Amino acid sequence: MTEKGGPGYEQAKVVYLKIKQGDKKAKEVQAACHPVEPETYEDRQLRTDLPAFKDNQREFYKCAQRAGYKLTAPDPETGQFGLTEVGPLGDWGSDKMQECRRESFKE
């Protein structure tokens, strides 16, 4: 990302935040780097075993809900969901959210 974007674009989280803020250069950096990003377990499962992915995603949603996160309704086809707000618990990178993800998507 640094090679494509330069200083200020070193980390994926920063690039995604800048994309949300409407940064055109961040979108270009993400598009250029996406093909070389390693595939996550969840991405591979989504691509190869949708029923298992949906089951894990449902567990992830329930865990995040129990933890107190404000969530969007799950997508009917994939079960994917988002945050409606970032509150005191934090965002996708917060410890509790990552714990829920790990519990739900045990490899």
C-alpha positions, 0 to 999 in steps of 0.5 A: 500500500505504501508503494501505491499510495505513499506516506499515509497509506501504509496500513489497510485500516487507514486506507479503508477509513480514508475510503469511507471519508471519500478519499479518491486516492485511497480507493485507487490504492485499495483497488491496486492492492486488493488482488495481492492481499492474502485470502482470509479464512472467512473469504475462502469459506464464503467462496467455497462453502456458503452454507457453512459461512452463513452458519458461522456468520449467524454465530458471529452476529449473535455474539456481537449482538450479545456483546452490545454492538449496534448492528445492521440486519444480516444480508439474506444471502450471505448473512453478512452484517455491519455496524450501525454506529461505533459506540463505546465498544469500538468498531470491527477492530475492537477486541470483543468484535475480534473475539466474536469473529474468532469464536464463530469462524474457528478453522 
